[in-house]
Structures are given as structure tokens and as C-alpha cells.
Amino acid sequence: MIRELILNKNEVLNDVKLGLSRHKLSLIVIMITLLALVLYSQLNYKIDREIVKLNAEKNYLIAENFKLKNQITVLSSPERISKIAKEEGGMKKVDYNQVKFIDVNE
């Protein structure tokens, strides 16, 4: 009875080879599927990192654009322009009583 339980090494190898040959196609399909999943996962990770990077850049540009629009508003205010014209350009406020108008139709 003990002899019946002891398997011959060659019999075991033959059984393994037979089992592998039967399932060779299934093993190949499983390995290719696993490889495809790993590659897809890596690609997805790279794309996610790129999306995060681009969103951060977009948010920075939106904030920068907001600051520049505020600067335009401040720099183009009529009060500021009038003050600079008086102080740096030596301009004076116009007294329309002293302005002479010329008729160009004559």
C-alpha cells in the first residue's frame, strides 16, 4: 500500500506536462491580460498626473489673469490719469471760457 502512494518522479513530470499542455492557451491569455492591465494602469497613472499638473497650471493662470485685470482697472482709472497728467505732464484743468473755437466750415 505504501508503494502505491509513492509516485514515480517521471509520472509526476508527465502529469504536469500534460496539464500544462492542456492549459497552455489559457495561461498565455491570462498572462497577456495581466500585462495589458499593468500597462493600462501605468498609462492611466501618467495621464492622471498630467491632468493634475495642467489643472494646477490653469488655476495659476486664472489667478494671474485676475490680478492683471485688477491692475488694468487701477492703472486706467480717470483719477489716476488726471493726477499723473497734472503732476508729471504739467497739464492744467481746462477753463472753457478761455478756449477759442474755430469754425472749420468757413
Secondary structure in CASP SS format (residue, H / E / C, confidence):
PFRMAT SS
TARGET T0000
AUTHOR 0000-0000-0000
METHOD secondary structure of the structure
MODEL  1
M C 1.00
I H 1.00
R H 1.00
E H 1.00
L H 1.00
I C 1.00
L C 1.00
N C 1.00
K H 1.00
N H 1.00
E H 1.00
V H 1.00
L H 1.00
N H 1.00
D H 1.00
V H 1.00
K H 1.00
L H 1.00
G H 1.00
L H 1.00
S H 1.00
R H 1.00
H C 1.00
K H 1.00
L H 1.00
S H 1.00
L H 1.00
I H 1.00
V H 1.00
I H 1.00
M H 1.00
I H 1.00
T H 1.00
L H 1.00
L H 1.00
A H 1.00
L H 1.00
V H 1.00
L H 1.00
Y H 1.00
S H 1.00
Q H 1.00
L H 1.00
N H 1.00
Y H 1.00
K H 1.00
I H 1.00
D H 1.00
R H 1.00
E H 1.00
I H 1.00
V H 1.00
K H 1.00
L H 1.00
N H 1.00
A H 1.00
E H 1.00
K H 1.00
N H 1.00
Y H 1.00
L H 1.00
I H 1.00
A H 1.00
E H 1.00
N H 1.00
F H 1.00
K H 1.00
L H 1.00
K H 1.00
N H 1.00
Q H 1.00
I H 1.00
T H 1.00
V H 1.00
L H 1.00
S C 1.00
S C 1.00
P H 1.00
E H 1.00
R H 1.00
I H 1.00
S H 1.00
K H 1.00
I H 1.00
A H 1.00
K H 1.00
E H 1.00
E C 1.00
G C 1.00
G C 1.00
M C 1.00
K C 1.00
K C 1.00
V C 1.00
D C 1.00
Y C 1.00
N C 1.00
Q C 1.00
V C 1.00
K C 1.00
F C 1.00
I C 1.00
D C 1.00
V C 1.00
N C 1.00
E C 1.00
END
